[in-house]
Amino acid sequence: MSYLTLITLSLVFNNTVLVEGKGFKGYIFSKEYKNKYFVRDTDKLFTPTIENIMEVEKLLNQKSKDIKRNKLSTENKCWNYNKLCKYNRQYFGEIDENGNKMIFVNFILKKSTPEYWNKDVVIVLDDSCDYVWNDKIKIDDVQN
């Protein structure tokens, strides 16, 4: 069975692009995005493409199924594998010390998503992973 994934693109403030698909909605942030409270592990950044995000969402769904099926634990104690569809996303591209392209995904609980989520990273201090959590996903063959 094949699913048609609808992707909607919209340019908004701060060089972000809206991307929507089956079970997810988020904003891609450009490599030029800066915020003094959002410290990245690297200064090697790239702007993810729609194809990158589609790959990430596919990997997230597979990771979720594997965790559930095999009752695996994850390195990320916040990983809410049963509830991915309840979270909006923010996507940021970075290259790690080994040259791997990674997508940093910030998950924000839909019912608590602030209005500014389309132009600024959402950061919540001392949240206990209830409203905001994140993960990094390695992607393969990436087009810049």
N, CA and C atoms as an extended XYZ file, in Angstrom:
432
Properties=species:S:1:pos:R:3:atomname:S:1:resname:S:1:resid:I:1 pbc="F F F"
N         0.847       -1.163        0.000 N   MET     1
C         0.000        0.000        0.000 CA  MET     1
C         0.899        1.235        0.000 C   MET     1
N         0.612        2.133       -0.877 N   SER     2
C         1.421        3.349       -0.921 CA  SER     2
C         0.603        4.522       -0.402 C   SER     2
N         1.281        5.434        0.219 N   TYR     3
C         0.633        6.620        0.766 CA  TYR     3
C         1.110        7.838        0.002 C   TYR     3
N         0.204        8.694       -0.294 N   LEU     4
C         0.555        9.954       -0.921 CA  LEU     4
C         0.842       10.944        0.194 C   LEU     4
N         2.041       11.432        0.214 N   THR     5
C         2.413       12.414        1.221 CA  THR     5
C         2.313       13.794        0.611 C   THR     5
N         1.548       14.631        1.245 N   LEU     6
C         1.388       15.997        0.776 CA  LEU     6
C         2.388       16.883        1.489 C   LEU     6
N         3.076       17.643        0.722 N   ILE     7
C         4.061       18.554        1.279 CA  ILE     7
C         3.639       19.968        0.940 C   ILE     7
N         3.552       20.786        1.937 N   THR     8
C         3.206       22.182        1.743 CA  THR     8
C         4.420       23.020        2.089 C   THR     8
N         4.777       23.898        1.191 N   LEU     9
C         5.911       24.779        1.445 CA  LEU     9
C         5.432       26.206        1.573 C   LEU     9
N         5.991       26.889        2.505 N   SER    10
C         5.639       28.287        2.696 CA  SER    10
C         6.821       29.002        3.310 C   SER    10
N         7.286       30.063        2.663 N   LEU    11
C         8.376       30.842        3.244 CA  LEU    11
C         7.811       31.776        4.292 C   LEU    11
N         8.445       31.802        5.439 N   VAL    12
C         8.032       32.697        6.514 CA  VAL    12
C         9.256       33.451        7.009 C   VAL    12
N         9.090       34.179        8.081 N   PHE    13
C        10.188       34.951        8.646 CA  PHE    13
C        11.373       34.071        9.010 C   PHE    13
N        12.546       34.685        9.019 N   ASN    14
C        13.765       34.050        9.496 CA  ASN    14
C        14.213       32.858        8.664 C   ASN    14
N        13.908       32.848        7.399 N   ASN    15
C        14.354       31.787        6.496 CA  ASN    15
C        13.902       30.397        6.935 C   ASN    15
N        12.666       30.250        7.295 N   THR    16
C        12.125       28.934        7.621 CA  THR    16
C        11.158       28.508        6.533 C   THR    16
N        10.990       27.200        6.400 N   VAL    17
C        10.090       26.635        5.408 CA  VAL    17
C         9.169       25.648        6.113 C   VAL    17
N         7.874       25.796        5.908 N   LEU    18
C         6.890       24.874        6.468 CA  LEU    18
C         6.896       23.589        5.657 C   LEU    18
N         6.903       22.462        6.338 N   VAL    19
C         6.814       21.163        5.680 CA  VAL    19
C         5.782       20.330        6.433 C   VAL    19
N         4.856       19.745        5.685 N   GLU    20
C         3.819       18.896        6.267 CA  GLU    20
C         3.758       17.589        5.499 C   GLU    20
N         3.520       16.527        6.219 N   GLY    21
C         3.372       15.215        5.618 CA  GLY    21
C         2.418       14.389        6.451 C   GLY    21
N         2.325       13.120        6.128 N   LYS    22
C         1.426       12.222        6.852 CA  LYS    22
C         1.896       12.095        8.306 C   LYS    22
N         1.140       12.685        9.219 N   GLY    23
C         1.431       12.555       10.642 CA  GLY    23
C         2.455       13.530       11.199 C   GLY    23
N         2.870       14.512       10.409 N   PHE    24
C         3.828       15.473       10.955 CA  PHE    24
C         3.685       16.848       10.301 C   PHE    24
N         4.135       17.845       11.054 N   LYS    25
C         4.185       19.225       10.581 CA  LYS    25
C         5.375       19.877       11.266 C   LYS    25
N         6.148       20.629       10.492 N   GLY    26
C         7.300       21.278       11.088 CA  GLY    26
C         7.866       22.377       10.220 C   GLY    26
N         8.894       23.021       10.742 N   TYR    27
C         9.594       24.079       10.023 CA  TYR    27
C        11.061       23.722        9.882 C   TYR    27
N        11.564       23.908        8.669 N   ILE    28
C        12.988       23.752        8.395 CA  ILE    28
C        13.636       25.114        8.626 C   ILE    28
N        14.677       25.133        9.440 N   PHE    29
C        15.416       26.366        9.701 CA  PHE    29
C        16.682       26.375        8.854 C   PHE    29
N        16.997       27.522        8.294 N   SER    30
C        18.173       27.627        7.425 CA  SER    30
C        19.455       27.617        8.250 C   SER    30
N        20.559       27.361        7.565 N   LYS    31
C        21.856       27.340        8.249 CA  LYS    31
C        22.231       28.717        8.786 C   LYS    31
N        21.587       29.755        8.293 N   GLU    32
C        21.867       31.115        8.757 CA  GLU    32
C        21.160       31.459       10.068 C   GLU    32
N        20.267       30.600       10.531 N   TYR    33
C        19.510       30.895       11.752 CA  TYR    33
C        20.453       31.026       12.947 C   TYR    33
N        20.256       32.061       13.726 N   LYS    34
C        21.064       32.310       14.929 CA  LYS    34
C        20.154       32.632       16.110 C   LYS    34
N        20.517       32.108       17.273 N   ASN    35
C        19.828       32.404       18.515 CA  ASN    35
C        20.835       32.189       19.636 C   ASN    35
N        21.055       33.190       20.452 N   LYS    36
C        22.105       33.094       21.474 CA  LYS    36
C        21.822       32.027       22.534 C   LYS    36
N        20.595       31.583       22.660 N   TYR    37
C        20.251       30.560       23.646 CA  TYR    37
C        20.268       29.151       23.068 C   TYR    37
N        20.415       29.049       21.752 N   PHE    38
C        20.407       27.757       21.076 CA  PHE    38
C        21.834       27.427       20.669 C   PHE    38
N        22.536       26.702       21.527 N   VAL    39
C        23.935       26.371       21.295 CA  VAL    39
C        24.009       25.031       20.574 C   VAL    39
N        24.727       25.012       19.462 N   ARG    40
C        24.868       23.796       18.656 CA  ARG    40
C        26.205       23.127       18.962 C   ARG    40
N        26.283       21.822       18.714 N   ASP    41
C        27.507       21.062       18.955 CA  ASP    41
C        28.597       21.361       17.928 C   ASP    41
N        28.237       21.984       16.839 N   THR    42
C        29.180       22.226       15.755 CA  THR    42
C        28.895       23.571       15.103 C   THR    42
N        29.889       24.091       14.419 N   ASP    43
C        29.650       25.305       13.640 CA  ASP    43
C        29.499       24.970       12.156 C   ASP    43
N        29.514       23.679       11.827 N   LYS    44
C        29.312       23.233       10.447 CA  LYS    44
C        27.824       22.950       10.252 C   LYS    44
N        27.158       23.874        9.619 N   LEU    45
C        25.707       23.793        9.478 CA  LEU    45
C        25.309       23.693        8.011 C   LEU    45
N        24.128       23.160        7.753 N   PHE    46
C        23.556       23.170        6.412 CA  PHE    46
C        22.052       23.318        6.540 C   PHE    46
N        21.421       23.745        5.468 N   THR    47
C        19.967       23.875        5.450 CA  THR    47
C        19.379       22.575        4.919 C   THR    47
N        18.589       21.860        5.727 N   PRO    48
C        17.975       20.620        5.248 CA  PRO    48
C        17.024       20.883        4.080 C   PRO    48
N        16.895       19.881        3.227 N   THR    49
C        15.957       19.944        2.105 CA  THR    49
C        14.680       19.194        2.478 C   THR    49
N        13.668       19.337        1.642 N   ILE    50
C        12.431       18.570        1.840 CA  ILE    50
C        12.740       17.077        1.820 C   ILE    50
N        13.598       16.654        0.902 N   GLU    51
C        13.977       15.239        0.813 CA  GLU    51
C        14.638       14.772        2.104 C   GLU    51
N        15.489       15.619        2.697 N   ASN    52
C        16.109       15.275        3.979 CA  ASN    52
C        15.051       15.028        5.045 C   ASN    52
N        14.063       15.904        5.099 N   ILE    53
C        13.025       15.798        6.130 CA  ILE    53
C        12.164       14.560        5.904 C   ILE    53
N        11.862       14.255        4.658 N   MET    54
C        11.092       13.044        4.371 CA  MET    54
C        11.874       11.810        4.824 C   MET    54
N        13.192       11.812        4.595 N   GLU    55
C        14.039       10.709        5.045 CA  GLU    55
C        14.047       10.631        6.570 C   GLU    55
N        14.171       11.771        7.231 N   VAL    56
C        14.172       11.815        8.698 CA  VAL    56
C        12.865       11.257        9.253 C   VAL    56
N        11.740       11.685        8.700 N   GLU    57
C        10.447       11.207        9.194 CA  GLU    57
C        10.292        9.698        8.982 C   GLU    57
N        10.794        9.206        7.870 N   LYS    58
C        10.767        7.758        7.621 CA  LYS    58
C        11.623        7.037        8.670 C   LYS    58
N        12.814        7.568        8.944 N   LEU    59
C        13.697        6.974        9.955 CA  LEU    59
C        13.093        7.055       11.354 C   LEU    59
N        12.444        8.169       11.677 N   LEU    60
C        11.785        8.302       12.984 CA  LEU    60
C        10.681        7.263       13.152 C   LEU    60
N         9.883        7.069       12.116 N   ASN    61
C         8.812        6.073       12.188 CA  ASN    61
C         9.370        4.669       12.337 C   ASN    61
N        10.453        4.364       11.610 N   GLN    62
C        11.073        3.049       11.725 CA  GLN    62
C        11.670        2.855       13.116 C   GLN    62
N        12.340        3.881       13.621 N   LYS    63
C        12.922        3.829       14.966 CA  LYS    63
C        11.823        3.600       16.003 C   LYS    63
N        10.710        4.274       15.840 N   SER    64
C         9.579        4.126       16.746 CA  SER    64
C         9.059        2.690       16.745 C   SER    64
N         8.899        2.127       15.555 N   LYS    65
C         8.417        0.740       15.440 CA  LYS    65
C         9.405       -0.239       16.062 C   LYS    65
N        10.700       -0.043       15.805 N   ASP    66
C        11.720       -0.930       16.366 CA  ASP    66
C        11.736       -0.876       17.890 C   ASP    66
N        11.633        0.317       18.439 N   ILE    67
C        11.627        0.480       19.898 CA  ILE    67
C        10.423       -0.234       20.498 C   ILE    67
N         9.271       -0.026       19.895 N   LYS    68
C         8.041       -0.624       20.416 CA  LYS    68
C         8.059       -2.148       20.267 C   LYS    68
N         8.425       -2.624       19.085 N   ARG    69
C         8.411       -4.057       18.799 CA  ARG    69
C         9.396       -4.817       19.681 C   ARG    69
N        10.589       -4.286       19.820 N   ASN    70
C        11.650       -4.988       20.536 CA  ASN    70
C        11.827       -4.528       21.979 C   ASN    70
N        10.955       -3.637       22.411 N   LYS    71
C        11.019       -3.094       23.774 CA  LYS    71
C        12.429       -2.611       24.105 C   LYS    71
N        12.981       -1.855       23.161 N   LEU    72
C        14.333       -1.336       23.317 CA  LEU    72
C        14.337       -0.080       24.168 C   LEU    72
N        15.440        0.135       24.827 N   SER    73
C        15.614        1.421       25.500 CA  SER    73
C        16.408        2.316       24.553 C   SER    73
N        16.321        3.600       24.744 N   THR    74
C        17.039        4.531       23.882 CA  THR    74
C        18.006        5.356       24.710 C   THR    74
N        18.991        5.922       24.032 N   GLU    75
C        19.926        6.819       24.708 CA  GLU    75
C        19.202        8.069       25.186 C   GLU    75
N        18.162        8.438       24.473 N   ASN    76
C        17.409        9.653       24.771 CA  ASN    76
C        16.228        9.290       25.672 C   ASN    76
N        16.313        9.625       26.942 N   LYS    77
C        15.250        9.260       27.888 CA  LYS    77
C        13.914        9.924       27.576 C   LYS    77
N        13.941       10.945       26.736 N   CYS    78
C        12.717       11.679       26.392 CA  CYS    78
C        11.975       11.092       25.195 C   CYS    78
N        12.519       10.104       24.552 N   TRP    79
C        11.958        9.618       23.298 CA  TRP    79
C        10.540        9.082       23.496 C   TRP    79
N         9.544        9.792       23.005 N   ASN    80
C         8.134        9.405       23.126 CA  ASN    80
C         7.685        8.682       21.861 C   ASN    80
N         8.114        7.439       21.696 N   TYR    81
C         7.898        6.706       20.451 CA  TYR    81
C         6.435        6.454       20.123 C   TYR    81
N         5.575        6.398       21.109 N   ASN    82
C         4.151        6.154       20.841 CA  ASN    82
C         3.397        7.408       20.431 C   ASN    82
N         4.003        8.556       20.610 N   LYS    83
C         3.254        9.800       20.483 CA  LYS    83
C         3.865       10.788       19.497 C   LYS    83
N         4.595       10.332       18.506 N   LEU    84
C         5.245       11.258       17.569 CA  LEU    84
C         4.255       12.200       16.901 C   LEU    84
N         3.067       11.709       16.590 N   CYS    85
C         2.078       12.541       15.886 CA  CYS    85
C         1.524       13.666       16.767 C   CYS    85
N         1.783       13.634       18.057 N   LYS    86
C         1.296       14.689       18.956 CA  LYS    86
C         2.260       15.872       19.050 C   LYS    86
N         3.353       15.803       18.279 N   TYR    87
C         4.386       16.831       18.362 CA  TYR    87
C         4.621       17.528       17.025 C   TYR    87
N         4.718       18.856       17.067 N   ASN    88
C         5.217       19.630       15.934 CA  ASN    88
C         6.735       19.514       15.953 C   ASN    88
N         7.374       19.840       14.812 N   ARG    89
C         8.823       19.713       14.722 CA  ARG    89
C         9.497       20.987       14.230 C   ARG    89
N        10.738       21.134       14.645 N   GLN    90
C        11.648       22.139       14.102 CA  GLN    90
C        12.892       21.363       13.663 C   GLN    90
N        13.356       21.627       12.431 N   TYR    91
C        14.476       20.873       11.856 CA  TYR    91
C        15.675       21.789       11.616 C   TYR    91
N        16.857       21.328       12.034 N   PHE    92
C        18.108       22.064       11.864 CA  PHE    92
C        19.154       21.090       11.331 C   PHE    92
N        19.947       21.506       10.353 N   GLY    93
C        20.981       20.644        9.791 CA  GLY    93
C        22.354       20.970       10.343 C   GLY    93
N        23.121       19.915       10.652 N   GLU    94
C        24.493       20.113       11.108 CA  GLU    94
C        25.355       18.940       10.665 C   GLU    94
N        26.637       19.162       10.633 N   ILE    95
C        27.596       18.128       10.243 CA  ILE    95
C        28.465       17.842       11.465 C   ILE    95
N        28.531       16.560       11.864 N   ASP    96
C        29.283       16.223       13.079 CA  ASP    96
C        30.788       16.146       12.804 C   ASP    96
N        31.546       15.819       13.850 N   GLU    97
C        33.008       15.790       13.749 CA  GLU    97
C        33.527       14.733       12.783 C   GLU    97
N        32.703       13.735       12.448 N   ASN    98
C        33.092       12.692       11.499 CA  ASN    98
C        32.616       12.981       10.078 C   ASN    98
N        32.004       14.141        9.878 N   GLY    99
C        31.516       14.496        8.545 CA  GLY    99
C        30.125       13.972        8.233 C   GLY    99
N        29.450       13.377        9.221 N   ASN   100
C        28.092       12.863        9.017 CA  ASN   100
C        27.085       14.003        9.032 C   ASN   100
N        26.133       13.935        8.137 N   LYS   101
C        25.065       14.939        8.119 CA  LYS   101
C        23.970       14.490        9.078 C   LYS   101
N        23.641       15.383        9.994 N   MET   102
C        22.671       15.097       11.043 CA  MET   102
C        21.544       16.117       10.966 C   MET   102
N        20.344       15.665       11.291 N   ILE   103
C        19.218       16.580       11.429 CA  ILE   103
C        18.853       16.608       12.911 C   ILE   103
N        18.958       17.786       13.500 N   PHE   104
C        18.525       18.008       14.874 CA  PHE   104
C        17.031       18.295       14.790 C   PHE   104
N        16.225       17.469       15.464 N   VAL   105
C        14.772       17.635       15.446 CA  VAL   105
C        14.321       18.045       16.839 C   VAL   105
N        13.650       19.172       16.907 N   ASN   106
C        13.082       19.670       18.150 CA  ASN   106
C        11.591       19.338       18.118 C   ASN   106
N        11.115       18.542       19.060 N   PHE   107
C         9.712       18.134       19.127 CA  PHE   107
C         8.993       19.010       20.152 C   PHE   107
N         7.860       19.601       19.747 N   ILE   108
C         7.098       20.495       20.622 CA  ILE   108
C         5.663       19.984       20.694 C   ILE   108
N         5.177       19.705       21.889 N   LEU   109
C         3.816       19.217       22.059 CA  LEU   109
C         2.836       20.176       21.380 C   LEU   109
N         1.997       19.647       20.485 N   LYS   110
C         1.108       20.495       19.675 CA  LYS   110
C         0.245       21.422       20.520 C   LYS   110
N        -0.348       20.886       21.575 N   LYS   111
C        -1.264       21.713       22.372 CA  LYS   111
C        -0.543       22.802       23.162 C   LYS   111
N         0.793       22.738       23.206 N   SER   112
C         1.569       23.748       23.933 CA  SER   112
C         2.509       24.532       23.022 C   SER   112
N         2.322       24.406       21.717 N   THR   113
C         3.220       25.066       20.770 CA  THR   113
C         3.006       26.577       20.776 C   THR   113
N         4.060       27.346       21.041 N   PRO   114
C         3.915       28.809       21.038 CA  PRO   114
C         3.793       29.357       19.617 C   PRO   114
N         3.228       30.544       19.494 N   GLU   115
C         3.024       31.168       18.182 CA  GLU   115
C         4.323       31.399       17.429 C   GLU   115
N         5.407       31.621       18.126 N   TYR   116
C         6.674       31.955       17.481 CA  TYR   116
C         7.454       30.745       16.961 C   TYR   116
N         6.900       29.543       17.044 N   TRP   117
C         7.650       28.346       16.696 CA  TRP   117
C         8.089       28.305       15.238 C   TRP   117
N         7.467       29.114       14.386 N   ASN   118
C         7.841       29.133       12.974 CA  ASN   118
C         9.042       30.035       12.692 C   ASN   118
N         9.511       30.783       13.693 N   LYS   119
C        10.639       31.679       13.442 CA  LYS   119
C        11.735       31.617       14.488 C   LYS   119
N        11.484       31.002       15.640 N   ASP   120
C        12.509       30.857       16.676 CA  ASP   120
C        12.449       29.468       17.290 C   ASP   120
N        13.624       28.962       17.644 N   VAL   121
C        13.688       27.666       18.296 CA  VAL   121
C        12.931       27.740       19.624 C   VAL   121
N        12.210       26.675       19.936 N   VAL   122
C        11.482       26.601       21.203 CA  VAL   122
C        12.384       25.889       22.206 C   VAL   122
N        12.689       26.581       23.283 N   ILE   123
C        13.532       26.035       24.341 CA  ILE   123
C        12.764       26.152       25.650 C   ILE   123
N        12.673       25.043       26.372 N   VAL   124
C        12.015       25.050       27.675 CA  VAL   124
C        13.013       24.486       28.680 C   VAL   124
N        13.288       25.241       29.708 N   LEU   125
C        14.213       24.787       30.735 CA  LEU   125
C        13.469       23.981       31.789 C   LEU   125
N        14.089       22.897       32.232 N   ASP   126
C        13.542       22.070       33.304 CA  ASP   126
C        12.126       21.590       32.996 C   ASP   126
N        11.951       21.014       31.814 N   ASP   127
C        10.648       20.588       31.317 CA  ASP   127
C        10.331       19.129       31.643 C   ASP   127
N        11.323       18.327       31.946 N   SER   128
C        11.159       16.889       32.175 CA  SER   128
C        10.593       16.186       30.949 C   SER   128
N        10.812       16.754       29.787 N   CYS   129
C        10.430       16.165       28.495 CA  CYS   129
C         8.924       16.119       28.257 C   CYS   129
N         8.150       16.844       29.014 N   ASP   130
C         6.703       16.819       28.836 CA  ASP   130
C         6.251       17.600       27.610 C   ASP   130
N         6.877       18.730       27.346 N   TYR   131
C         6.420       19.612       26.271 CA  TYR   131
C         7.403       19.722       25.113 C   TYR   131
N         8.681       19.689       25.409 N   VAL   132
C         9.707       19.821       24.378 CA  VAL   132
C        10.796       18.779       24.622 C   VAL   132
N        11.186       18.089       23.566 N   TRP   133
C        12.322       17.171       23.617 CA  TRP   133
C        12.943       17.148       22.231 C   TRP   133
N        14.133       16.580       22.099 N   ASN   134
C        14.781       16.582       20.795 CA  ASN   134
C        15.608       15.336       20.571 C   ASN   134
N        15.999       15.165       19.317 N   ASP   135
C        16.794       14.018       18.905 CA  ASP   135
C        17.614       14.434       17.696 C   ASP   135
N        18.690       13.711       17.447 N   LYS   136
C        19.481       13.914       16.233 CA  LYS   136
C        19.389       12.649       15.397 C   LYS   136
N        19.136       12.836       14.120 N   ILE   137
C        18.995       11.719       13.199 CA  ILE   137
C        20.051       11.849       12.113 C   ILE   137
N        20.839       10.800       11.934 N   LYS   138
C        21.844       10.779       10.868 CA  LYS   138
C        21.136       10.469        9.558 C   LYS   138
N        21.472       11.241        8.529 N   ILE   139
C        20.885       10.983        7.218 CA  ILE   139
C        21.983       10.592        6.245 C   ILE   139
N        21.581        9.863        5.219 N   ASP   140
C        22.533        9.405        4.215 CA  ASP   140
C        22.555       10.372        3.049 C   ASP   140
N        22.969        9.943        1.936 N   ASP   141
C        23.093       10.672        0.674 CA  ASP   141
C        22.267       11.950        0.602 C   ASP   141
N        22.861       13.046        1.030 N   VAL   142
C        22.159       14.318        1.151 CA  VAL   142
C        22.535       15.260        0.020 C   VAL   142
N        21.537       15.947       -0.494 N   GLN   143
C        21.768       17.005       -1.480 CA  GLN   143
C        21.749       18.325       -0.732 C   GLN   143
N        22.761       19.163       -0.876 N   ASN   144
C        22.764       20.477       -0.202 CA  ASN   144
C        21.985       21.487       -0.990 C   ASN   144
